[in-house]
Amino acid sequence: IRRKLRVTVPVGDVEEWAGLVVLPAIEEAVDDEDDLPSVLIVYRGVLIVIDGGDAYRSRHGYAAVGSGTAVAIGSLASTEHLDHESRARTAVKAAMRHCLDVGGKVYELWVPMGS
């Protein structure tokens, strides 16, 4: 998604907010429903995965989506000593290096939290 999404700040359950507010905003921003991206959202320490039109909370505090999931999860499991941004970037680099199906374009999207 190369557009900025403007969403409301979560009130109450973050998982419910992701499904009711963020997912529809993503669907609206994407031209073709078949091109819906897989998205990882972190809000106040809670990790939410949006994949295949569903939103759910990670049980382990980290998650990965896409064809490099297994390698990225291994990286995340072994880098708990790093800060969140470094862990995420390291996991993406590992997946790109070791998985032939992982594409060369990765977008890091910071969503402005509007009201």
N, C-alpha and C positions, 0 to 999 in steps of 0.2 A: 504494500500500500504506500503510495508516494504522496498521500494527502494527510493533512493533519486532521485528527479526529477531536472534536470537542465534546466531552462528556461531563456529566455531573460528578461531583465528589461522592464516593460511596457513603451511604448511610445505612447502618445495620450490617447485614451479612454481605461480605465481599463477593462470595461465589454467586449469590443471587443477583447482585449488582452487575457482575460480568455477563450473566446470561440475559438480563432484562435491559441493560443499558449499552454495554460495550459491544456485544455481539450484533445487535441491530445496527449500531453505528458502522461497524465493519461491513456488514452486508450492504448497507446503503452506499458505502464508499467504493465497493467492488462492482465493476460493470457486469460480470458474469458470475452467477452463484457457484459454478463449477470451479472458479478460481479463488474461492474463499481460502485465505491463508490460515495456517496454524499459528497461534499466538500464545506467548507466555506473558503474563501480567504479574508484576510484583507490586503490591500495595501494602505499606506498613508491615512488611515482613511476611505477608501471606502471598503464596504463589498460586496463581490460577492459570489453568491450561484451557485454551479455547481451541478445539480441534473437531473437525467434522460437524460443525454446527452445535456442539455441546460445550458447556463450560463446567469445569470441575476443579476442586482443590487438590493440590499435590499432598500425598500422605508423608512424603519424605523431606519436604522442604525444597526439593529441586525436581525438575522435569525436563524432558526434551521432546521435540516433535520432529517428524520428517524421517527421511531415509537414513539419517545418521544417528538415530536415537540411541542405539546400543552403545556406540562409541562415546557419544556425548554424556550419557548417564554414567559410564565408567569414569570419565574425566571428572564429572561433578562429584562423584562419590569419593574420589581420591584427592580433591582439592578443597576440602572443607576449611582449611587453614587460611585460604585467600578471601579477599573481599568479594562481594557478589558480582560486581562488574568484571573483575579479573577472571572469576570462575566461569562466567558465561562466555566471555571471549575465548578463553582457553578451550572450553568444550566445543565451541563452533570451529575453532581452528583444528582441533583434533579430528572432528567429523569430516571436515573438508580434506584433511590430509589422508585419512585412512578409509574413506568410503567413496567409491567411484561414482555413486549416484548423487552425491551431494553437489549441488550447483555452486558456481563461483560467486553468486550474488547473495549477500546477506544484508538485510536492512535492520538497523537498530532504530526503533521508533520510540520517542519520548512523547507521551500524550499529555498535553497541557490539561490540567484539571480545572475546568471552568465551573461556573455555577449555573 
